[in-house]
Amino acid sequence: MALGFLTATSFDTPCTITVEQSSEHFHAHVELDGDIAMEPGDKVRVHGAPIQIPFGTRQVFERRATVTRASPLKRALTKAAAYFDLAELYEVSFNAGRIK
């Protein structure tokens, strides 16, 4: 395929979603079943209705997800963009004088 560097591939896989909403934690984690390694530029879309849980609880859901692998070109562009985003963190200035 001559344009293989432009095409992305997709596949479906089961996943587990852990959602916690409390005064100590507020998060949602998605774990893909199997040994699926994510790389720069890859995307995951979890299917199903929006999740809402009561405050102070933690719940686990089983869903399906679609993983879309980035094309080689998209992966390279994502890595380059990440490098420049990281370089912005290095732009630090220091005052020659003392802090009062």
DRENKOLSE-432310 format. One record per atom (N, C-alpha, C): x, y, z; residue in one letter. Coordinates in steps of 0.02 Angstrom, whole numbers. Each point is the difference from the previous one (the first is absolute). Layout:
<recs>
<rec><X>X</X><Y>Y</Y><Z>Z</Z><torgu>A</torgu></rec>
...
</recs>
This chain:
<recs>
<rec><X>42</X><Y>-59</Y><Z>0</Z><torgu>M</torgu></rec>
<rec><X>-42</X><Y>59</Y><Z>0</Z><torgu>M</torgu></rec>
<rec><X>45</X><Y>62</Y><Z>0</Z><torgu>M</torgu></rec>
<rec><X>-9</X><Y>42</Y><Z>-48</Z><torgu>A</torgu></rec>
<rec><X>42</X><Y>59</Y><Z>-8</Z><torgu>A</torgu></rec>
<rec><X>-13</X><Y>53</Y><Z>54</Z><torgu>A</torgu></rec>
<rec><X>-61</X><Y>4</Y><Z>24</Z><torgu>L</torgu></rec>
<rec><X>-17</X><Y>51</Y><Z>50</Z><torgu>L</torgu></rec>
<rec><X>-8</X><Y>-30</Y><Z>69</Z><torgu>L</torgu></rec>
<rec><X>34</X><Y>-53</Y><Z>15</Z><torgu>G</torgu></rec>
<rec><X>-5</X><Y>-34</Y><Z>65</Z><torgu>G</torgu></rec>
<rec><X>20</X><Y>45</Y><Z>58</Z><torgu>G</torgu></rec>
<rec><X>44</X><Y>48</Y><Z>-12</Z><torgu>F</torgu></rec>
<rec><X>21</X><Y>45</Y><Z>54</Z><torgu>F</torgu></rec>
<rec><X>-54</X><Y>49</Y><Z>20</Z><torgu>F</torgu></rec>
<rec><X>-56</X><Y>3</Y><Z>-38</Z><torgu>L</torgu></rec>
<rec><X>-55</X><Y>46</Y><Z>15</Z><torgu>L</torgu></rec>
<rec><X>-60</X><Y>-35</Y><Z>32</Z><torgu>L</torgu></rec>
<rec><X>-3</X><Y>-66</Y><Z>-3</Z><torgu>T</torgu></rec>
<rec><X>-60</X><Y>-36</Y><Z>22</Z><torgu>T</torgu></rec>
<rec><X>7</X><Y>-24</Y><Z>72</Z><torgu>T</torgu></rec>
<rec><X>-56</X><Y>3</Y><Z>36</Z><torgu>A</torgu></rec>
<rec><X>-3</X><Y>-24</Y><Z>68</Z><torgu>A</torgu></rec>
<rec><X>-42</X><Y>-64</Y><Z>1</Z><torgu>A</torgu></rec>
<rec><X>12</X><Y>-42</Y><Z>49</Z><torgu>T</torgu></rec>
<rec><X>-39</X><Y>-61</Y><Z>8</Z><torgu>T</torgu></rec>
<rec><X>-38</X><Y>2</Y><Z>66</Z><torgu>T</torgu></rec>
<rec><X>-58</X><Y>-34</Y><Z>2</Z><torgu>S</torgu></rec>
<rec><X>-41</X><Y>-1</Y><Z>60</Z><torgu>S</torgu></rec>
<rec><X>-20</X><Y>-72</Y><Z>16</Z><torgu>S</torgu></rec>
<rec><X>-12</X><Y>-12</Y><Z>65</Z><torgu>F</torgu></rec>
<rec><X>-26</X><Y>-64</Y><Z>22</Z><torgu>F</torgu></rec>
<rec><X>-38</X><Y>10</Y><Z>65</Z><torgu>F</torgu></rec>
<rec><X>-47</X><Y>-45</Y><Z>14</Z><torgu>D</torgu></rec>
<rec><X>-39</X><Y>3</Y><Z>62</Z><torgu>D</torgu></rec>
<rec><X>28</X><Y>-49</Y><Z>51</Z><torgu>D</torgu></rec>
<rec><X>-6</X><Y>17</Y><Z>64</Z><torgu>T</torgu></rec>
<rec><X>23</X><Y>-42</Y><Z>54</Z><torgu>T</torgu></rec>
<rec><X>-42</X><Y>13</Y><Z>62</Z><torgu>T</torgu></rec>
<rec><X>-8</X><Y>-50</Y><Z>43</Z><torgu>P</torgu></rec>
<rec><X>-34</X><Y>14</Y><Z>64</Z><torgu>P</torgu></rec>
<rec><X>45</X><Y>43</Y><Z>45</Z><torgu>P</torgu></rec>
<rec><X>-32</X><Y>36</Y><Z>46</Z><torgu>C</torgu></rec>
<rec><X>38</X><Y>41</Y><Z>47</Z><torgu>C</torgu></rec>
<rec><X>-36</X><Y>4</Y><Z>67</Z><torgu>C</torgu></rec>
<rec><X>37</X><Y>18</Y><Z>51</Z><torgu>T</torgu></rec>
<rec><X>-26</X><Y>9</Y><Z>67</Z><torgu>T</torgu></rec>
<rec><X>9</X><Y>73</Y><Z>20</Z><torgu>T</torgu></rec>
<rec><X>-53</X><Y>31</Y><Z>24</Z><torgu>I</torgu></rec>
<rec><X>3</X><Y>70</Y><Z>21</Z><torgu>I</torgu></rec>
<rec><X>-11</X><Y>3</Y><Z>75</Z><torgu>I</torgu></rec>
<rec><X>46</X><Y>32</Y><Z>35</Z><torgu>T</torgu></rec>
<rec><X>-7</X><Y>10</Y><Z>72</Z><torgu>T</torgu></rec>
<rec><X>-11</X><Y>74</Y><Z>12</Z><torgu>T</torgu></rec>
<rec><X>-56</X><Y>17</Y><Z>32</Z><torgu>V</torgu></rec>
<rec><X>-18</X><Y>70</Y><Z>12</Z><torgu>V</torgu></rec>
<rec><X>-7</X><Y>9</Y><Z>76</Z><torgu>V</torgu></rec>
<rec><X>33</X><Y>52</Y><Z>26</Z><torgu>E</torgu></rec>
<rec><X>-7</X><Y>16</Y><Z>71</Z><torgu>E</torgu></rec>
<rec><X>-12</X><Y>74</Y><Z>7</Z><torgu>E</torgu></rec>
<rec><X>-49</X><Y>17</Y><Z>43</Z><torgu>Q</torgu></rec>
<rec><X>-16</X><Y>69</Y><Z>13</Z><torgu>Q</torgu></rec>
<rec><X>-10</X><Y>8</Y><Z>76</Z><torgu>Q</torgu></rec>
<rec><X>51</X><Y>27</Y><Z>32</Z><torgu>S</torgu></rec>
<rec><X>-2</X><Y>10</Y><Z>73</Z><torgu>S</torgu></rec>
<rec><X>40</X><Y>62</Y><Z>17</Z><torgu>S</torgu></rec>
<rec><X>4</X><Y>16</Y><Z>65</Z><torgu>S</torgu></rec>
<rec><X>39</X><Y>58</Y><Z>20</Z><torgu>S</torgu></rec>
<rec><X>75</X><Y>-13</Y><Z>-8</Z><torgu>S</torgu></rec>
<rec><X>21</X><Y>-64</Y><Z>-1</Z><torgu>E</torgu></rec>
<rec><X>71</X><Y>-18</Y><Z>-8</Z><torgu>E</torgu></rec>
<rec><X>19</X><Y>-12</Y><Z>-73</Z><torgu>E</torgu></rec>
<rec><X>-47</X><Y>-25</Y><Z>-40</Z><torgu>H</torgu></rec>
<rec><X>16</X><Y>-18</Y><Z>-70</Z><torgu>H</torgu></rec>
<rec><X>-57</X><Y>20</Y><Z>-46</Z><torgu>H</torgu></rec>
<rec><X>21</X><Y>22</Y><Z>-60</Z><torgu>F</torgu></rec>
<rec><X>-48</X><Y>15</Y><Z>-53</Z><torgu>F</torgu></rec>
<rec><X>34</X><Y>-20</Y><Z>-64</Z><torgu>F</torgu></rec>
<rec><X>-14</X><Y>-61</Y><Z>-24</Z><torgu>H</torgu></rec>
<rec><X>34</X><Y>-24</Y><Z>-60</Z><torgu>H</torgu></rec>
<rec><X>-41</X><Y>-53</Y><Z>-36</Z><torgu>H</torgu></rec>
<rec><X>19</X><Y>-12</Y><Z>-63</Z><torgu>A</torgu></rec>
<rec><X>-26</X><Y>-54</Y><Z>-40</Z><torgu>A</torgu></rec>
<rec><X>59</X><Y>-30</Y><Z>-37</Z><torgu>A</torgu></rec>
<rec><X>11</X><Y>-65</Y><Z>9</Z><torgu>H</torgu></rec>
<rec><X>55</X><Y>-35</Y><Z>-33</Z><torgu>H</torgu></rec>
<rec><X>-27</X><Y>-53</Y><Z>-47</Z><torgu>H</torgu></rec>
<rec><X>28</X><Y>-5</Y><Z>-59</Z><torgu>V</torgu></rec>
<rec><X>-20</X><Y>-51</Y><Z>-49</Z><torgu>V</torgu></rec>
<rec><X>58</X><Y>-48</Y><Z>-8</Z><torgu>V</torgu></rec>
<rec><X>-14</X><Y>-64</Y><Z>8</Z><torgu>E</torgu></rec>
<rec><X>50</X><Y>-52</Y><Z>-12</Z><torgu>E</torgu></rec>
<rec><X>-24</X><Y>-43</Y><Z>-57</Z><torgu>E</torgu></rec>
<rec><X>39</X><Y>-4</Y><Z>-53</Z><torgu>L</torgu></rec>
<rec><X>-17</X><Y>-42</Y><Z>-57</Z><torgu>L</torgu></rec>
<rec><X>17</X><Y>-72</Y><Z>15</Z><torgu>L</torgu></rec>
<rec><X>-45</X><Y>-47</Y><Z>-17</Z><torgu>D</torgu></rec>
<rec><X>14</X><Y>-70</Y><Z>11</Z><torgu>D</torgu></rec>
<rec><X>55</X><Y>-23</Y><Z>-47</Z><torgu>D</torgu></rec>
<rec><X>40</X><Y>-47</Y><Z>24</Z><torgu>G</torgu></rec>
<rec><X>56</X><Y>-24</Y><Z>-40</Z><torgu>G</torgu></rec>
<rec><X>61</X><Y>43</Y><Z>11</Z><torgu>G</torgu></rec>
<rec><X>51</X><Y>-14</Y><Z>-37</Z><torgu>D</torgu></rec>
<rec><X>64</X><Y>36</Y><Z>7</Z><torgu>D</torgu></rec>
<rec><X>7</X><Y>49</Y><Z>-57</Z><torgu>D</torgu></rec>
<rec><X>-41</X><Y>54</Y><Z>1</Z><torgu>I</torgu></rec>
<rec><X>-1</X><Y>49</Y><Z>-54</Z><torgu>I</torgu></rec>
<rec><X>43</X><Y>60</Y><Z>21</Z><torgu>I</torgu></rec>
<rec><X>53</X><Y>11</Y><Z>-37</Z><torgu>A</torgu></rec>
<rec><X>44</X><Y>57</Y><Z>14</Z><torgu>A</torgu></rec>
<rec><X>-23</X><Y>60</Y><Z>-40</Z><torgu>A</torgu></rec>
<rec><X>-8</X><Y>56</Y><Z>34</Z><torgu>M</torgu></rec>
<rec><X>-19</X><Y>62</Y><Z>-33</Z><torgu>M</torgu></rec>
<rec><X>63</X><Y>38</Y><Z>-19</Z><torgu>M</torgu></rec>
<rec><X>-2</X><Y>32</Y><Z>-59</Z><torgu>E</torgu></rec>
<rec><X>58</X><Y>38</Y><Z>-24</Z><torgu>E</torgu></rec>
<rec><X>-23</X><Y>71</Y><Z>-16</Z><torgu>E</torgu></rec>
<rec><X>47</X><Y>46</Y><Z>-10</Z><torgu>P</torgu></rec>
<rec><X>-18</X><Y>70</Y><Z>-15</Z><torgu>P</torgu></rec>
<rec><X>-47</X><Y>5</Y><Z>-59</Z><torgu>P</torgu></rec>
<rec><X>-54</X><Y>39</Y><Z>8</Z><torgu>G</torgu></rec>
<rec><X>-48</X><Y>11</Y><Z>-53</Z><torgu>G</torgu></rec>
<rec><X>-58</X><Y>-50</Y><Z>-1</Z><torgu>G</torgu></rec>
<rec><X>5</X><Y>-55</Y><Z>36</Z><torgu>D</torgu></rec>
<rec><X>-55</X><Y>-49</Y><Z>3</Z><torgu>D</torgu></rec>
<rec><X>-59</X><Y>30</Y><Z>37</Z><torgu>D</torgu></rec>
<rec><X>-60</X><Y>-22</Y><Z>-16</Z><torgu>K</torgu></rec>
<rec><X>-61</X><Y>25</Y><Z>32</Z><torgu>K</torgu></rec>
<rec><X>-41</X><Y>-59</Y><Z>26</Z><torgu>K</torgu></rec>
<rec><X>-36</X><Y>12</Y><Z>55</Z><torgu>V</torgu></rec>
<rec><X>-46</X><Y>-50</Y><Z>27</Z><torgu>V</torgu></rec>
<rec><X>-68</X><Y>33</Y><Z>9</Z><torgu>V</torgu></rec>
<rec><X>-52</X><Y>-32</Y><Z>-27</Z><torgu>R</torgu></rec>
<rec><X>-69</X><Y>24</Y><Z>9</Z><torgu>R</torgu></rec>
<rec><X>-39</X><Y>-55</Y><Z>36</Z><torgu>R</torgu></rec>
<rec><X>-25</X><Y>16</Y><Z>59</Z><torgu>V</torgu></rec>
<rec><X>-39</X><Y>-47</Y><Z>40</Z><torgu>V</torgu></rec>
<rec><X>-73</X><Y>8</Y><Z>-19</Z><torgu>V</torgu></rec>
<rec><X>-35</X><Y>-56</Y><Z>-13</Z><torgu>H</torgu></rec>
<rec><X>-69</X><Y>2</Y><Z>-22</Z><torgu>H</torgu></rec>
<rec><X>-48</X><Y>-10</Y><Z>59</Z><torgu>H</torgu></rec>
<rec><X>-60</X><Y>25</Y><Z>-6</Z><torgu>G</torgu></rec>
<rec><X>-51</X><Y>-8</Y><Z>51</Z><torgu>G</torgu></rec>
<rec><X>-26</X><Y>66</Y><Z>24</Z><torgu>G</torgu></rec>
<rec><X>-49</X><Y>-5</Y><Z>43</Z><torgu>A</torgu></rec>
<rec><X>-32</X><Y>60</Y><Z>28</Z><torgu>A</torgu></rec>
<rec><X>48</X><Y>36</Y><Z>47</Z><torgu>A</torgu></rec>
<rec><X>-9</X><Y>66</Y><Z>9</Z><torgu>P</torgu></rec>
<rec><X>42</X><Y>36</Y><Z>49</Z><torgu>P</torgu></rec>
<rec><X>-7</X><Y>-30</Y><Z>69</Z><torgu>P</torgu></rec>
<rec><X>55</X><Y>2</Y><Z>37</Z><torgu>I</torgu></rec>
<rec><X>1</X><Y>-29</Y><Z>68</Z><torgu>I</torgu></rec>
<rec><X>-10</X><Y>55</Y><Z>51</Z><torgu>I</torgu></rec>
<rec><X>-46</X><Y>-11</Y><Z>46</Z><torgu>Q</torgu></rec>
<rec><X>-12</X><Y>45</Y><Z>56</Z><torgu>Q</torgu></rec>
<rec><X>-4</X><Y>-42</Y><Z>63</Z><torgu>Q</torgu></rec>
<rec><X>39</X><Y>18</Y><Z>51</Z><torgu>I</torgu></rec>
<rec><X>-2</X><Y>-36</Y><Z>63</Z><torgu>I</torgu></rec>
<rec><X>-12</X><Y>49</Y><Z>57</Z><torgu>I</torgu></rec>
<rec><X>-29</X><Y>-23</Y><Z>54</Z><torgu>P</torgu></rec>
<rec><X>-11</X><Y>44</Y><Z>58</Z><torgu>P</torgu></rec>
<rec><X>66</X><Y>19</Y><Z>33</Z><torgu>P</torgu></rec>
<rec><X>1</X><Y>59</Y><Z>30</Z><torgu>F</torgu></rec>
<rec><X>60</X><Y>23</Y><Z>36</Z><torgu>F</torgu></rec>
<rec><X>15</X><Y>-49</Y><Z>57</Z><torgu>F</torgu></rec>
<rec><X>65</X><Y>-13</Y><Z>10</Z><torgu>G</torgu></rec>
<rec><X>22</X><Y>-45</Y><Z>53</Z><torgu>G</torgu></rec>
<rec><X>1</X><Y>-73</Y><Z>-19</Z><torgu>G</torgu></rec>
<rec><X>-6</X><Y>-14</Y><Z>-65</Z><torgu>T</torgu></rec>
<rec><X>0</X><Y>-70</Y><Z>-22</Z><torgu>T</torgu></rec>
<rec><X>54</X><Y>-13</Y><Z>-52</Z><torgu>T</torgu></rec>
<rec><X>12</X><Y>-64</Y><Z>-9</Z><torgu>R</torgu></rec>
<rec><X>48</X><Y>-25</Y><Z>-51</Z><torgu>R</torgu></rec>
<rec><X>-34</X><Y>-58</Y><Z>-34</Z><torgu>R</torgu></rec>
<rec><X>-3</X><Y>2</Y><Z>-67</Z><torgu>Q</torgu></rec>
<rec><X>-34</X><Y>-53</Y><Z>-37</Z><torgu>Q</torgu></rec>
<rec><X>43</X><Y>-22</Y><Z>-59</Z><torgu>Q</torgu></rec>
<rec><X>-10</X><Y>-63</Y><Z>-20</Z><torgu>V</torgu></rec>
<rec><X>37</X><Y>-29</Y><Z>-56</Z><torgu>V</torgu></rec>
<rec><X>-50</X><Y>-20</Y><Z>-54</Z><torgu>V</torgu></rec>
<rec><X>15</X><Y>16</Y><Z>-62</Z><torgu>F</torgu></rec>
<rec><X>-43</X><Y>-14</Y><Z>-57</Z><torgu>F</torgu></rec>
<rec><X>38</X><Y>-39</Y><Z>-53</Z><torgu>F</torgu></rec>
<rec><X>-35</X><Y>-44</Y><Z>-34</Z><torgu>E</torgu></rec>
<rec><X>29</X><Y>-37</Y><Z>-57</Z><torgu>E</torgu></rec>
<rec><X>-31</X><Y>29</Y><Z>-63</Z><torgu>E</torgu></rec>
<rec><X>42</X><Y>21</Y><Z>-48</Z><torgu>R</torgu></rec>
<rec><X>-24</X><Y>29</Y><Z>-62</Z><torgu>R</torgu></rec>
<rec><X>43</X><Y>-25</Y><Z>-58</Z><torgu>R</torgu></rec>
<rec><X>-16</X><Y>24</Y><Z>-60</Z><torgu>R</torgu></rec>
<rec><X>41</X><Y>-13</Y><Z>-59</Z><torgu>R</torgu></rec>
<rec><X>33</X><Y>66</Y><Z>-20</Z><torgu>R</torgu></rec>
<rec><X>58</X><Y>-5</Y><Z>-28</Z><torgu>A</torgu></rec>
<rec><X>37</X><Y>59</Y><Z>-22</Z><torgu>A</torgu></rec>
<rec><X>27</X><Y>-12</Y><Z>-70</Z><torgu>A</torgu></rec>
<rec><X>6</X><Y>54</Y><Z>-38</Z><torgu>T</torgu></rec>
<rec><X>32</X><Y>-3</Y><Z>-66</Z><torgu>T</torgu></rec>
<rec><X>67</X><Y>35</Y><Z>6</Z><torgu>T</torgu></rec>
<rec><X>52</X><Y>-37</Y><Z>-17</Z><torgu>V</torgu></rec>
<rec><X>69</X><Y>27</Y><Z>-1</Z><torgu>V</torgu></rec>
<rec><X>16</X><Y>17</Y><Z>-72</Z><torgu>V</torgu></rec>
<rec><X>21</X><Y>62</Y><Z>-12</Z><torgu>T</torgu></rec>
<rec><X>21</X><Y>21</Y><Z>-67</Z><torgu>T</torgu></rec>
<rec><X>75</X><Y>14</Y><Z>4</Z><torgu>T</torgu></rec>
<rec><X>37</X><Y>-39</Y><Z>-37</Z><torgu>R</torgu></rec>
<rec><X>72</X><Y>8</Y><Z>-3</Z><torgu>R</torgu></rec>
<rec><X>17</X><Y>59</Y><Z>-45</Z><torgu>R</torgu></rec>
<rec><X>47</X><Y>41</Y><Z>21</Z><torgu>A</torgu></rec>
<rec><X>22</X><Y>56</Y><Z>-41</Z><torgu>A</torgu></rec>
<rec><X>39</X><Y>-25</Y><Z>-60</Z><torgu>A</torgu></rec>
<rec><X>-6</X><Y>34</Y><Z>-55</Z><torgu>S</torgu></rec>
<rec><X>41</X><Y>-16</Y><Z>-58</Z><torgu>S</torgu></rec>
<rec><X>72</X><Y>19</Y><Z>16</Z><torgu>S</torgu></rec>
<rec><X>48</X><Y>-27</Y><Z>-36</Z><torgu>P</torgu></rec>
<rec><X>70</X><Y>19</Y><Z>12</Z><torgu>P</torgu></rec>
<rec><X>12</X><Y>75</Y><Z>-4</Z><torgu>P</torgu></rec>
<rec><X>-33</X><Y>33</Y><Z>-47</Z><torgu>L</torgu></rec>
<rec><X>8</X><Y>73</Y><Z>-6</Z><torgu>L</torgu></rec>
<rec><X>-29</X><Y>35</Y><Z>61</Z><torgu>L</torgu></rec>
<rec><X>-60</X><Y>-19</Y><Z>21</Z><torgu>K</torgu></rec>
<rec><X>-32</X><Y>30</Y><Z>59</Z><torgu>K</torgu></rec>
<rec><X>42</X><Y>-12</Y><Z>63</Z><torgu>K</torgu></rec>
<rec><X>28</X><Y>-61</Y><Z>6</Z><torgu>R</torgu></rec>
<rec><X>42</X><Y>-16</Y><Z>58</Z><torgu>R</torgu></rec>
<rec><X>62</X><Y>45</Y><Z>2</Z><torgu>R</torgu></rec>
<rec><X>31</X><Y>10</Y><Z>-58</Z><torgu>A</torgu></rec>
<rec><X>60</X><Y>43</Y><Z>-3</Z><torgu>A</torgu></rec>
<rec><X>-18</X><Y>73</Y><Z>17</Z><torgu>A</torgu></rec>
<rec><X>-57</X><Y>24</Y><Z>-26</Z><torgu>L</torgu></rec>
<rec><X>-21</X><Y>68</Y><Z>15</Z><torgu>L</torgu></rec>
<rec><X>-17</X><Y>8</Y><Z>74</Z><torgu>L</torgu></rec>
<rec><X>-30</X><Y>-50</Y><Z>30</Z><torgu>T</torgu></rec>
<rec><X>-17</X><Y>2</Y><Z>71</Z><torgu>T</torgu></rec>
<rec><X>63</X><Y>2</Y><Z>43</Z><torgu>T</torgu></rec>
<rec><X>50</X><Y>-40</Y><Z>-18</Z><torgu>K</torgu></rec>
<rec><X>63</X><Y>1</Y><Z>37</Z><torgu>K</torgu></rec>
<rec><X>35</X><Y>68</Y><Z>-5</Z><torgu>K</torgu></rec>
<rec><X>-1</X><Y>28</Y><Z>-61</Z><torgu>A</torgu></rec>
<rec><X>32</X><Y>66</Y><Z>-10</Z><torgu>A</torgu></rec>
<rec><X>-37</X><Y>54</Y><Z>41</Z><torgu>A</torgu></rec>
<rec><X>-66</X><Y>-1</Y><Z>-2</Z><torgu>A</torgu></rec>
<rec><X>-39</X><Y>49</Y><Z>38</Z><torgu>A</torgu></rec>
<rec><X>13</X><Y>-7</Y><Z>75</Z><torgu>A</torgu></rec>
<rec><X>4</X><Y>-62</Y><Z>24</Z><torgu>A</torgu></rec>
<rec><X>13</X><Y>-12</Y><Z>71</Z><torgu>A</torgu></rec>
<rec><X>69</X><Y>27</Y><Z>20</Z><torgu>A</torgu></rec>
<rec><X>49</X><Y>-8</Y><Z>-45</Z><torgu>Y</torgu></rec>
<rec><X>68</X><Y>26</Y><Z>15</Z><torgu>Y</torgu></rec>
<rec><X>-2</X><Y>75</Y><Z>9</Z><torgu>Y</torgu></rec>
<rec><X>-35</X><Y>35</Y><Z>-45</Z><torgu>F</torgu></rec>
<rec><X>-3</X><Y>73</Y><Z>5</Z><torgu>F</torgu></rec>
<rec><X>-42</X><Y>23</Y><Z>59</Z><torgu>F</torgu></rec>
<rec><X>-53</X><Y>-38</Y><Z>17</Z><torgu>D</torgu></rec>
<rec><X>-39</X><Y>16</Y><Z>60</Z><torgu>D</torgu></rec>
<rec><X>43</X><Y>-7</Y><Z>62</Z><torgu>D</torgu></rec>
<rec><X>41</X><Y>-52</Y><Z>3</Z><torgu>L</torgu></rec>
<rec><X>44</X><Y>-10</Y><Z>56</Z><torgu>L</torgu></rec>
<rec><X>53</X><Y>55</Y><Z>3</Z><torgu>L</torgu></rec>
<rec><X>25</X><Y>21</Y><Z>-57</Z><torgu>A</torgu></rec>
<rec><X>51</X><Y>52</Y><Z>-2</Z><torgu>A</torgu></rec>
<rec><X>-27</X><Y>66</Y><Z>29</Z><torgu>A</torgu></rec>
<rec><X>-65</X><Y>12</Y><Z>-4</Z><torgu>E</torgu></rec>
<rec><X>-29</X><Y>60</Y><Z>30</Z><torgu>E</torgu></rec>
<rec><X>11</X><Y>2</Y><Z>75</Z><torgu>E</torgu></rec>
<rec><X>2</X><Y>-59</Y><Z>31</Z><torgu>L</torgu></rec>
<rec><X>11</X><Y>-3</Y><Z>72</Z><torgu>L</torgu></rec>
<rec><X>71</X><Y>24</Y><Z>19</Z><torgu>L</torgu></rec>
<rec><X>46</X><Y>-3</Y><Z>-47</Z><torgu>Y</torgu></rec>
<rec><X>69</X><Y>20</Y><Z>14</Z><torgu>Y</torgu></rec>
<rec><X>9</X><Y>75</Y><Z>-1</Z><torgu>Y</torgu></rec>
<rec><X>-48</X><Y>37</Y><Z>-27</Z><torgu>E</torgu></rec>
<rec><X>6</X><Y>72</Y><Z>-4</Z><torgu>E</torgu></rec>
<rec><X>-13</X><Y>30</Y><Z>69</Z><torgu>E</torgu></rec>
<rec><X>54</X><Y>8</Y><Z>37</Z><torgu>V</torgu></rec>
<rec><X>-4</X><Y>24</Y><Z>68</Z><torgu>V</torgu></rec>
<rec><X>46</X><Y>61</Y><Z>5</Z><torgu>V</torgu></rec>
<rec><X>-22</X><Y>51</Y><Z>35</Z><torgu>S</torgu></rec>
<rec><X>43</X><Y>58</Y><Z>10</Z><torgu>S</torgu></rec>
<rec><X>17</X><Y>5</Y><Z>75</Z><torgu>S</torgu></rec>
<rec><X>59</X><Y>27</Y><Z>13</Z><torgu>F</torgu></rec>
<rec><X>22</X><Y>8</Y><Z>69</Z><torgu>F</torgu></rec>
<rec><X>16</X><Y>74</Y><Z>11</Z><torgu>F</torgu></rec>
<rec><X>-19</X><Y>24</Y><Z>59</Z><torgu>N</torgu></rec>
<rec><X>14</X><Y>68</Y><Z>19</Z><torgu>N</torgu></rec>
<rec><X>72</X><Y>6</Y><Z>25</Z><torgu>N</torgu></rec>
<rec><X>35</X><Y>51</Y><Z>-21</Z><torgu>A</torgu></rec>
<rec><X>68</X><Y>9</Y><Z>24</Z><torgu>A</torgu></rec>
<rec><X>1</X><Y>24</Y><Z>73</Z><torgu>A</torgu></rec>
<rec><X>-53</X><Y>34</Y><Z>19</Z><torgu>G</torgu></rec>
<rec><X>-3</X><Y>28</Y><Z>68</Z><torgu>G</torgu></rec>
<rec><X>-26</X><Y>-51</Y><Z>51</Z><torgu>G</torgu></rec>
<rec><X>0</X><Y>20</Y><Z>63</Z><torgu>R</torgu></rec>
<rec><X>-25</X><Y>-43</Y><Z>53</Z><torgu>R</torgu></rec>
<rec><X>-76</X><Y>6</Y><Z>5</Z><torgu>R</torgu></rec>
<rec><X>-31</X><Y>-52</Y><Z>23</Z><torgu>I</torgu></rec>
<rec><X>-72</X><Y>2</Y><Z>12</Z><torgu>I</torgu></rec>
<rec><X>-12</X><Y>33</Y><Z>67</Z><torgu>I</torgu></rec>
<rec><X>-44</X><Y>49</Y><Z>2</Z><torgu>K</torgu></rec>
<rec><X>-13</X><Y>38</Y><Z>61</Z><torgu>K</torgu></rec>
<rec><X>-64</X><Y>-21</Y><Z>32</Z><torgu>K</torgu></rec>
</recs>
